[in-house]
Amino acid sequence: MPSRRNDNYNVRSDENGYIDTEHMTRSQRYHQHNKPKKKGHKLLWLVVVIVAIIGGFYAYRKYTNAKQAANAIYSSTQVAKARNVSDALKKKRPISILLMGTDTGALGRNFKGRTDTMILCVLNPEDKKMTLVSLPRDTEVAVYGYEDYFPSKINSAYEYGGSATAVKTVQKFLNVPIDFYATINMGGLEKLIDAVGGVKVEPTISFTYGGYTFKKGKEVNMDGKKALAYVRMRHEDPLGDYGRQERQRQVLTKLAFKSSGLTSLVNQKFLSTISKQMKTDLTFDDLLILGTKYRVATHDMDSDFLQGTSEMINGESFEVASTTEKQRITNKLRKALGLSKAKTGNTLSSDNDVNISSEGKDTNYSNDDNTYYGGY
């Protein structure tokens, strides 16, 4: 099958995850930077001050609820960390989180499921930047520990061995250390959106799916069910799974901005919902550090995706990423993490060792994201 065009653009967009379509095409939105307004951060600190002054026992009680919720969602992968993540958090160094949305718990799906969404997120508080890289669900990989089943799709890693296998697979595939993971089922996403009162989204294309009709450019407040229908459709999108990834990032970004404030922290409905629908190996103390020291990383968002070529293999459709494209993504993520350049992962290798050497900020990088310098 023909290869999709790989457009590498570096453009600005707002917190919705899209830009003026009169001037830019949809494909250009794949490589963009988000610059959210800072008003919300000022409001957050105002709320913090008020709670500190008059909160008293009420604030403590809600803090306890938050800690209980955090303990409920904590689940270790039992995977040895590629580096000292506790030290990285204490020193406010860039960290990576593998975000996964599983296709269970919604629209009648109740089996263990695969990952509908897989996004590798890097938070860099020093540069005040968040880097998001989407990995298409049909990307060809060798699942860690299940190499005999090659070729496999990256979304099957979770089905084979849960979050632990997914983390090992992505870590090996890109040669990028994954510090933490967070998994939410699609039913959970629906309930989380409802818990924060819905999200306002401007559809990128017009379509009808799941009984809902969406019109391009017409902003609408979506409840959980409507938002889920919006992010699930892919067959009517001219860009297929890549178009769906764009819509997923759009909704998740809106949810993140709406749910990250203190109002959500003290919202018992939100806490109860998230504790039942999400799992992560971030501890309560880790989450507190992220909430205080890493919020600045949301000031600027760089959104990207791994581009593959559609190929039929053994009767199945795969997205096969070239070594050059994998290297580009590896370089981007390692640079965001402050790590030196290294070769991208070896697809069929069962070795899970990850290069975590650092030569300081932006060391050994040229302007060419596809360039690899040996010896670092």
Contacts in CASP RR format, 6 or more apart in sequence:
PFRMAT RR
TARGET T0000
AUTHOR 0000-0000-0000
METHOD contacts of the structure
MODEL  1
MPSRRNDNYNVRSDENGYIDTEHMTRSQRYHQHNKPKKKGHKLLWLVVVI
VAIIGGFYAYRKYTNAKQAANAIYSSTQVAKARNVSDALKKKRPISILLM
GTDTGALGRNFKGRTDTMILCVLNPEDKKMTLVSLPRDTEVAVYGYEDYF
PSKINSAYEYGGSATAVKTVQKFLNVPIDFYATINMGGLEKLIDAVGGVK
VEPTISFTYGGYTFKKGKEVNMDGKKALAYVRMRHEDPLGDYGRQERQRQ
VLTKLAFKSSGLTSLVNQKFLSTISKQMKTDLTFDDLLILGTKYRVATHD
MDSDFLQGTSEMINGESFEVASTTEKQRITNKLRKALGLSKAKTGNTLSS
DNDVNISSEGKDTNYSNDDNTYYGGY
1 309 0 8 1.000
1 310 0 8 1.000
1 311 0 8 1.000
1 312 0 8 1.000
1 317 0 8 1.000
2 310 0 8 1.000
3 308 0 8 1.000
3 309 0 8 1.000
3 310 0 8 1.000
4 239 0 8 1.000
4 242 0 8 1.000
4 307 0 8 1.000
4 308 0 8 1.000
4 309 0 8 1.000
4 310 0 8 1.000
5 27 0 8 1.000
6 307 0 8 1.000
6 308 0 8 1.000
6 325 0 8 1.000
7 25 0 8 1.000
7 27 0 8 1.000
7 28 0 8 1.000
7 30 0 8 1.000
7 31 0 8 1.000
8 31 0 8 1.000
9 24 0 8 1.000
9 28 0 8 1.000
9 30 0 8 1.000
9 31 0 8 1.000
9 32 0 8 1.000
10 31 0 8 1.000
10 32 0 8 1.000
10 33 0 8 1.000
11 19 0 8 1.000
11 24 0 8 1.000
11 28 0 8 1.000
11 29 0 8 1.000
11 31 0 8 1.000
11 32 0 8 1.000
11 33 0 8 1.000
12 19 0 8 1.000
12 32 0 8 1.000
12 33 0 8 1.000
12 35 0 8 1.000
13 19 0 8 1.000
13 29 0 8 1.000
13 32 0 8 1.000
13 33 0 8 1.000
13 34 0 8 1.000
13 35 0 8 1.000
14 34 0 8 1.000
14 35 0 8 1.000
14 36 0 8 1.000
15 34 0 8 1.000
15 35 0 8 1.000
15 36 0 8 1.000
15 37 0 8 1.000
15 253 0 8 1.000
15 254 0 8 1.000
15 257 0 8 1.000
16 201 0 8 1.000
16 202 0 8 1.000
16 250 0 8 1.000
16 253 0 8 1.000
16 254 0 8 1.000
17 29 0 8 1.000
17 32 0 8 1.000
17 34 0 8 1.000
17 249 0 8 1.000
17 250 0 8 1.000
17 253 0 8 1.000
17 303 0 8 1.000
18 29 0 8 1.000
18 202 0 8 1.000
18 204 0 8 1.000
18 250 0 8 1.000
19 28 0 8 1.000
19 29 0 8 1.000
19 32 0 8 1.000
21 216 0 8 1.000
21 217 0 8 1.000
26 204 0 8 1.000
26 205 0 8 1.000
26 239 0 8 1.000
26 243 0 8 1.000
26 246 0 8 1.000
27 239 0 8 1.000
29 204 0 8 1.000
29 246 0 8 1.000
30 242 0 8 1.000
30 246 0 8 1.000
30 303 0 8 1.000
30 304 0 8 1.000
30 305 0 8 1.000
31 303 0 8 1.000
31 304 0 8 1.000
32 302 0 8 1.000
32 303 0 8 1.000
33 300 0 8 1.000
33 301 0 8 1.000
33 302 0 8 1.000
33 303 0 8 1.000
34 253 0 8 1.000
34 300 0 8 1.000
34 301 0 8 1.000
34 302 0 8 1.000
34 303 0 8 1.000
35 299 0 8 1.000
35 300 0 8 1.000
35 301 0 8 1.000
36 257 0 8 1.000
36 298 0 8 1.000
36 299 0 8 1.000
36 301 0 8 1.000
38 299 0 8 1.000
41 295 0 8 1.000
44 261 0 8 1.000
44 262 0 8 1.000
44 295 0 8 1.000
47 261 0 8 1.000
47 262 0 8 1.000
47 263 0 8 1.000
48 262 0 8 1.000
51 59 0 8 1.000
51 262 0 8 1.000
52 59 0 8 1.000
59 266 0 8 1.000
62 265 0 8 1.000
62 266 0 8 1.000
62 268 0 8 1.000
65 266 0 8 1.000
65 268 0 8 1.000
65 271 0 8 1.000
66 265 0 8 1.000
66 266 0 8 1.000
66 271 0 8 1.000
66 284 0 8 1.000
67 284 0 8 1.000
68 271 0 8 1.000
68 275 0 8 1.000
69 271 0 8 1.000
69 272 0 8 1.000
69 274 0 8 1.000
69 275 0 8 1.000
70 282 0 8 1.000
70 283 0 8 1.000
70 284 0 8 1.000
70 287 0 8 1.000
71 284 0 8 1.000
72 275 0 8 1.000
72 276 0 8 1.000
73 274 0 8 1.000
73 275 0 8 1.000
73 278 0 8 1.000
73 279 0 8 1.000
73 280 0 8 1.000
74 279 0 8 1.000
74 280 0 8 1.000
74 281 0 8 1.000
74 282 0 8 1.000
74 283 0 8 1.000
74 284 0 8 1.000
75 163 0 8 1.000
75 279 0 8 1.000
75 280 0 8 1.000
75 281 0 8 1.000
76 281 0 8 1.000
77 163 0 8 1.000
77 164 0 8 1.000
77 167 0 8 1.000
77 181 0 8 1.000
77 281 0 8 1.000
78 164 0 8 1.000
79 164 0 8 1.000
79 167 0 8 1.000
79 168 0 8 1.000
81 177 0 8 1.000
81 179 0 8 1.000
82 171 0 8 1.000
82 177 0 8 1.000
82 178 0 8 1.000
82 179 0 8 1.000
82 354 0 8 1.000
82 356 0 8 1.000
83 177 0 8 1.000
83 179 0 8 1.000
83 356 0 8 1.000
85 95 0 8 1.000
85 179 0 8 1.000
85 180 0 8 1.000
87 93 0 8 1.000
88 94 0 8 1.000
88 95 0 8 1.000
88 179 0 8 1.000
89 95 0 8 1.000
89 286 0 8 1.000
89 289 0 8 1.000
89 290 0 8 1.000
89 293 0 8 1.000
90 289 0 8 1.000
92 125 0 8 1.000
92 126 0 8 1.000
92 293 0 8 1.000
92 294 0 8 1.000
93 126 0 8 1.000
93 338 0 8 1.000
94 122 0 8 1.000
94 123 0 8 1.000
94 124 0 8 1.000
94 125 0 8 1.000
94 126 0 8 1.000
94 127 0 8 1.000
94 336 0 8 1.000
94 337 0 8 1.000
94 338 0 8 1.000
95 122 0 8 1.000
95 123 0 8 1.000
95 179 0 8 1.000
95 180 0 8 1.000
95 294 0 8 1.000
95 337 0 8 1.000
96 120 0 8 1.000
96 121 0 8 1.000
96 122 0 8 1.000
96 123 0 8 1.000
96 176 0 8 1.000
96 177 0 8 1.000
96 178 0 8 1.000
96 179 0 8 1.000
96 180 0 8 1.000
96 333 0 8 1.000
96 337 0 8 1.000
97 120 0 8 1.000
97 121 0 8 1.000
97 122 0 8 1.000
97 123 0 8 1.000
97 178 0 8 1.000
97 179 0 8 1.000
97 180 0 8 1.000
97 181 0 8 1.000
97 182 0 8 1.000
97 282 0 8 1.000
98 118 0 8 1.000
98 119 0 8 1.000
98 120 0 8 1.000
98 121 0 8 1.000
98 166 0 8 1.000
98 167 0 8 1.000
98 170 0 8 1.000
98 178 0 8 1.000
98 180 0 8 1.000
98 181 0 8 1.000
98 182 0 8 1.000
99 117 0 8 1.000
99 118 0 8 1.000
99 119 0 8 1.000
99 120 0 8 1.000
99 121 0 8 1.000
99 181 0 8 1.000
99 182 0 8 1.000
99 252 0 8 1.000
100 115 0 8 1.000
100 117 0 8 1.000
100 118 0 8 1.000
100 119 0 8 1.000
100 158 0 8 1.000
100 163 0 8 1.000
100 166 0 8 1.000
100 181 0 8 1.000
100 182 0 8 1.000
100 183 0 8 1.000
100 184 0 8 1.000
101 115 0 8 1.000
101 116 0 8 1.000
101 117 0 8 1.000
101 118 0 8 1.000
101 183 0 8 1.000
101 184 0 8 1.000
101 185 0 8 1.000
101 186 0 8 1.000
101 189 0 8 1.000
102 112 0 8 1.000
102 113 0 8 1.000
102 114 0 8 1.000
102 115 0 8 1.000
102 116 0 8 1.000
102 158 0 8 1.000
102 183 0 8 1.000
102 184 0 8 1.000
102 185 0 8 1.000
102 186 0 8 1.000
103 109 0 8 1.000
103 113 0 8 1.000
103 114 0 8 1.000
103 115 0 8 1.000
103 116 0 8 1.000
103 185 0 8 1.000
103 186 0 8 1.000
104 110 0 8 1.000
104 111 0 8 1.000
104 112 0 8 1.000
104 113 0 8 1.000
104 185 0 8 1.000
104 186 0 8 1.000
104 187 0 8 1.000
105 185 0 8 1.000
105 186 0 8 1.000
105 187 0 8 1.000
105 188 0 8 1.000
106 185 0 8 1.000
106 186 0 8 1.000
106 187 0 8 1.000
106 188 0 8 1.000
106 189 0 8 1.000
106 190 0 8 1.000
106 228 0 8 1.000
107 186 0 8 1.000
107 228 0 8 1.000
107 232 0 8 1.000
109 186 0 8 1.000
112 159 0 8 1.000
113 158 0 8 1.000
113 159 0 8 1.000
114 137 0 8 1.000
114 153 0 8 1.000
114 155 0 8 1.000
114 156 0 8 1.000
114 158 0 8 1.000
114 159 0 8 1.000
115 137 0 8 1.000
115 154 0 8 1.000
115 155 0 8 1.000
115 157 0 8 1.000
115 158 0 8 1.000
115 166 0 8 1.000
116 137 0 8 1.000
116 155 0 8 1.000
116 186 0 8 1.000
116 232 0 8 1.000
117 134 0 8 1.000
117 137 0 8 1.000
117 231 0 8 1.000
117 245 0 8 1.000
117 248 0 8 1.000
117 252 0 8 1.000
118 134 0 8 1.000
118 135 0 8 1.000
118 137 0 8 1.000
118 154 0 8 1.000
118 155 0 8 1.000
118 166 0 8 1.000
118 170 0 8 1.000
119 132 0 8 1.000
119 133 0 8 1.000
119 134 0 8 1.000
119 135 0 8 1.000
119 248 0 8 1.000
119 249 0 8 1.000
119 252 0 8 1.000
120 132 0 8 1.000
120 133 0 8 1.000
120 135 0 8 1.000
120 170 0 8 1.000
120 174 0 8 1.000
120 176 0 8 1.000
120 178 0 8 1.000
120 333 0 8 1.000
121 130 0 8 1.000
121 131 0 8 1.000
121 132 0 8 1.000
121 133 0 8 1.000
122 130 0 8 1.000
122 131 0 8 1.000
122 333 0 8 1.000
122 336 0 8 1.000
122 337 0 8 1.000
123 130 0 8 1.000
123 290 0 8 1.000
123 294 0 8 1.000
123 297 0 8 1.000
124 130 0 8 1.000
124 131 0 8 1.000
124 297 0 8 1.000
124 336 0 8 1.000
124 337 0 8 1.000
124 338 0 8 1.000
125 293 0 8 1.000
125 294 0 8 1.000
125 296 0 8 1.000
125 297 0 8 1.000
126 361 0 8 1.000
127 297 0 8 1.000
127 300 0 8 1.000
128 296 0 8 1.000
128 297 0 8 1.000
128 299 0 8 1.000
128 300 0 8 1.000
129 297 0 8 1.000
129 299 0 8 1.000
129 300 0 8 1.000
129 301 0 8 1.000
129 302 0 8 1.000
129 336 0 8 1.000
130 297 0 8 1.000
130 298 0 8 1.000
130 300 0 8 1.000
130 301 0 8 1.000
130 302 0 8 1.000
131 301 0 8 1.000
131 302 0 8 1.000
131 304 0 8 1.000
131 332 0 8 1.000
131 333 0 8 1.000
131 336 0 8 1.000
132 249 0 8 1.000
132 301 0 8 1.000
132 302 0 8 1.000
132 303 0 8 1.000
132 304 0 8 1.000
133 304 0 8 1.000
133 305 0 8 1.000
133 306 0 8 1.000
133 329 0 8 1.000
133 332 0 8 1.000
133 333 0 8 1.000
134 245 0 8 1.000
134 248 0 8 1.000
134 249 0 8 1.000
134 303 0 8 1.000
134 304 0 8 1.000
134 305 0 8 1.000
134 306 0 8 1.000
135 154 0 8 1.000
135 170 0 8 1.000
135 305 0 8 1.000
135 306 0 8 1.000
136 154 0 8 1.000
136 241 0 8 1.000
136 242 0 8 1.000
136 245 0 8 1.000
136 305 0 8 1.000
136 306 0 8 1.000
136 308 0 8 1.000
136 319 0 8 1.000
137 153 0 8 1.000
137 154 0 8 1.000
137 155 0 8 1.000
137 241 0 8 1.000
138 153 0 8 1.000
138 154 0 8 1.000
138 155 0 8 1.000
138 241 0 8 1.000
138 317 0 8 1.000
138 318 0 8 1.000
138 319 0 8 1.000
139 153 0 8 1.000
139 154 0 8 1.000
139 306 0 8 1.000
139 308 0 8 1.000
139 318 0 8 1.000
139 319 0 8 1.000
139 320 0 8 1.000
139 321 0 8 1.000
140 151 0 8 1.000
140 152 0 8 1.000
140 153 0 8 1.000
140 154 0 8 1.000
140 311 0 8 1.000
140 313 0 8 1.000
140 318 0 8 1.000
140 319 0 8 1.000
140 320 0 8 1.000
140 321 0 8 1.000
140 347 0 8 1.000
141 150 0 8 1.000
141 151 0 8 1.000
141 152 0 8 1.000
141 153 0 8 1.000
141 154 0 8 1.000
141 157 0 8 1.000
141 169 0 8 1.000
141 173 0 8 1.000
141 347 0 8 1.000
142 150 0 8 1.000
142 151 0 8 1.000
142 152 0 8 1.000
142 169 0 8 1.000
142 347 0 8 1.000
142 348 0 8 1.000
143 149 0 8 1.000
143 150 0 8 1.000
143 152 0 8 1.000
143 154 0 8 1.000
143 156 0 8 1.000
143 157 0 8 1.000
143 160 0 8 1.000
143 165 0 8 1.000
143 169 0 8 1.000
144 157 0 8 1.000
144 165 0 8 1.000
144 168 0 8 1.000
144 169 0 8 1.000
144 171 0 8 1.000
144 172 0 8 1.000
144 350 0 8 1.000
144 352 0 8 1.000
145 165 0 8 1.000
145 168 0 8 1.000
145 350 0 8 1.000
146 152 0 8 1.000
146 160 0 8 1.000
146 165 0 8 1.000
147 348 0 8 1.000
147 350 0 8 1.000
150 347 0 8 1.000
150 348 0 8 1.000
151 313 0 8 1.000
151 314 0 8 1.000
151 318 0 8 1.000
152 160 0 8 1.000
153 316 0 8 1.000
153 318 0 8 1.000
154 169 0 8 1.000
154 170 0 8 1.000
154 173 0 8 1.000
157 165 0 8 1.000
157 166 0 8 1.000
157 168 0 8 1.000
157 169 0 8 1.000
157 170 0 8 1.000
158 165 0 8 1.000
158 166 0 8 1.000
158 183 0 8 1.000
163 181 0 8 1.000
163 183 0 8 1.000
163 279 0 8 1.000
163 281 0 8 1.000
166 181 0 8 1.000
167 178 0 8 1.000
167 181 0 8 1.000
168 352 0 8 1.000
170 176 0 8 1.000
170 178 0 8 1.000
171 177 0 8 1.000
171 178 0 8 1.000
171 352 0 8 1.000
171 354 0 8 1.000
172 345 0 8 1.000
172 346 0 8 1.000
172 349 0 8 1.000
172 351 0 8 1.000
172 352 0 8 1.000
172 354 0 8 1.000
173 326 0 8 1.000
173 345 0 8 1.000
173 347 0 8 1.000
174 326 0 8 1.000
174 329 0 8 1.000
174 330 0 8 1.000
174 333 0 8 1.000
174 344 0 8 1.000
174 345 0 8 1.000
175 330 0 8 1.000
175 334 0 8 1.000
175 342 0 8 1.000
175 343 0 8 1.000
175 344 0 8 1.000
175 345 0 8 1.000
175 354 0 8 1.000
175 355 0 8 1.000
176 330 0 8 1.000
176 333 0 8 1.000
176 334 0 8 1.000
176 337 0 8 1.000
176 354 0 8 1.000
177 337 0 8 1.000
177 339 0 8 1.000
177 354 0 8 1.000
177 356 0 8 1.000
180 280 0 8 1.000
180 281 0 8 1.000
180 282 0 8 1.000
180 286 0 8 1.000
181 280 0 8 1.000
181 281 0 8 1.000
182 278 0 8 1.000
182 279 0 8 1.000
182 280 0 8 1.000
182 282 0 8 1.000
183 278 0 8 1.000
183 279 0 8 1.000
183 280 0 8 1.000
184 192 0 8 1.000
184 277 0 8 1.000
184 278 0 8 1.000
184 279 0 8 1.000
185 277 0 8 1.000
186 228 0 8 1.000
186 232 0 8 1.000
187 228 0 8 1.000
187 277 0 8 1.000
188 273 0 8 1.000
188 276 0 8 1.000
188 277 0 8 1.000
188 278 0 8 1.000
189 224 0 8 1.000
189 227 0 8 1.000
189 228 0 8 1.000
189 255 0 8 1.000
189 277 0 8 1.000
190 224 0 8 1.000
190 225 0 8 1.000
190 227 0 8 1.000
190 228 0 8 1.000
191 224 0 8 1.000
191 273 0 8 1.000
191 277 0 8 1.000
192 255 0 8 1.000
192 259 0 8 1.000
192 270 0 8 1.000
192 273 0 8 1.000
192 274 0 8 1.000
192 277 0 8 1.000
193 199 0 8 1.000
193 222 0 8 1.000
193 223 0 8 1.000
193 224 0 8 1.000
193 227 0 8 1.000
193 228 0 8 1.000
193 251 0 8 1.000
193 255 0 8 1.000
194 223 0 8 1.000
194 224 0 8 1.000
194 273 0 8 1.000
195 259 0 8 1.000
195 267 0 8 1.000
195 269 0 8 1.000
195 270 0 8 1.000
195 273 0 8 1.000
195 274 0 8 1.000
196 255 0 8 1.000
196 258 0 8 1.000
196 259 0 8 1.000
196 264 0 8 1.000
196 267 0 8 1.000
196 270 0 8 1.000
197 223 0 8 1.000
197 258 0 8 1.000
198 221 0 8 1.000
198 222 0 8 1.000
198 223 0 8 1.000
198 224 0 8 1.000
198 227 0 8 1.000
198 258 0 8 1.000
199 221 0 8 1.000
199 222 0 8 1.000
199 227 0 8 1.000
199 251 0 8 1.000
199 254 0 8 1.000
199 255 0 8 1.000
199 258 0 8 1.000
200 219 0 8 1.000
200 220 0 8 1.000
200 221 0 8 1.000
200 222 0 8 1.000
200 254 0 8 1.000
201 219 0 8 1.000
201 220 0 8 1.000
201 222 0 8 1.000
201 227 0 8 1.000
201 230 0 8 1.000
201 250 0 8 1.000
201 251 0 8 1.000
201 254 0 8 1.000
202 217 0 8 1.000
202 218 0 8 1.000
202 219 0 8 1.000
202 220 0 8 1.000
203 214 0 8 1.000
203 215 0 8 1.000
203 216 0 8 1.000
203 217 0 8 1.000
203 218 0 8 1.000
203 220 0 8 1.000
203 230 0 8 1.000
203 247 0 8 1.000
204 216 0 8 1.000
204 217 0 8 1.000
204 243 0 8 1.000
204 246 0 8 1.000
204 247 0 8 1.000
204 250 0 8 1.000
205 214 0 8 1.000
205 216 0 8 1.000
205 237 0 8 1.000
205 238 0 8 1.000
206 214 0 8 1.000
206 215 0 8 1.000
206 216 0 8 1.000
207 213 0 8 1.000
207 214 0 8 1.000
207 233 0 8 1.000
207 236 0 8 1.000
207 237 0 8 1.000
208 214 0 8 1.000
209 229 0 8 1.000
209 230 0 8 1.000
209 232 0 8 1.000
209 233 0 8 1.000
209 236 0 8 1.000
210 229 0 8 1.000
211 229 0 8 1.000
212 225 0 8 1.000
212 226 0 8 1.000
212 229 0 8 1.000
212 230 0 8 1.000
214 220 0 8 1.000
214 230 0 8 1.000
220 226 0 8 1.000
222 230 0 8 1.000
222 251 0 8 1.000
227 251 0 8 1.000
230 247 0 8 1.000
230 251 0 8 1.000
231 244 0 8 1.000
231 247 0 8 1.000
231 248 0 8 1.000
231 251 0 8 1.000
232 244 0 8 1.000
233 244 0 8 1.000
233 247 0 8 1.000
234 240 0 8 1.000
234 241 0 8 1.000
234 243 0 8 1.000
234 244 0 8 1.000
237 243 0 8 1.000
237 244 0 8 1.000
239 246 0 8 1.000
241 319 0 8 1.000
242 305 0 8 1.000
242 307 0 8 1.000
245 305 0 8 1.000
249 303 0 8 1.000
253 301 0 8 1.000
256 298 0 8 1.000
257 298 0 8 1.000
258 264 0 8 1.000
259 270 0 8 1.000
260 291 0 8 1.000
260 295 0 8 1.000
260 298 0 8 1.000
264 270 0 8 1.000
265 271 0 8 1.000
282 290 0 8 1.000
302 336 0 8 1.000
304 329 0 8 1.000
304 332 0 8 1.000
306 321 0 8 1.000
306 325 0 8 1.000
306 326 0 8 1.000
306 329 0 8 1.000
307 321 0 8 1.000
307 325 0 8 1.000
308 319 0 8 1.000
308 320 0 8 1.000
308 321 0 8 1.000
308 322 0 8 1.000
308 325 0 8 1.000
309 319 0 8 1.000
309 320 0 8 1.000
309 321 0 8 1.000
309 322 0 8 1.000
310 317 0 8 1.000
310 318 0 8 1.000
310 319 0 8 1.000
310 320 0 8 1.000
311 317 0 8 1.000
311 318 0 8 1.000
311 319 0 8 1.000
311 320 0 8 1.000
312 318 0 8 1.000
313 320 0 8 1.000
321 329 0 8 1.000
323 344 0 8 1.000
324 370 0 8 1.000
326 344 0 8 1.000
326 345 0 8 1.000
327 343 0 8 1.000
327 344 0 8 1.000
327 370 0 8 1.000
327 372 0 8 1.000
328 369 0 8 1.000
328 370 0 8 1.000
329 344 0 8 1.000
330 342 0 8 1.000
330 343 0 8 1.000
330 344 0 8 1.000
330 345 0 8 1.000
331 341 0 8 1.000
331 365 0 8 1.000
331 369 0 8 1.000
331 370 0 8 1.000
331 371 0 8 1.000
331 372 0 8 1.000
332 369 0 8 1.000
334 340 0 8 1.000
334 341 0 8 1.000
334 342 0 8 1.000
335 341 0 8 1.000
335 362 0 8 1.000
335 365 0 8 1.000
338 358 0 8 1.000
338 360 0 8 1.000
338 361 0 8 1.000
338 362 0 8 1.000
338 363 0 8 1.000
339 355 0 8 1.000
339 356 0 8 1.000
339 357 0 8 1.000
339 358 0 8 1.000
340 355 0 8 1.000
340 357 0 8 1.000
340 358 0 8 1.000
340 359 0 8 1.000
340 360 0 8 1.000
340 363 0 8 1.000
340 364 0 8 1.000
340 376 0 8 1.000
341 364 0 8 1.000
341 365 0 8 1.000
341 372 0 8 1.000
341 373 0 8 1.000
341 374 0 8 1.000
341 376 0 8 1.000
342 355 0 8 1.000
342 357 0 8 1.000
342 372 0 8 1.000
342 376 0 8 1.000
343 372 0 8 1.000
343 374 0 8 1.000
357 376 0 8 1.000
359 376 0 8 1.000
363 376 0 8 1.000
364 373 0 8 1.000
364 376 0 8 1.000
366 373 0 8 1.000
END
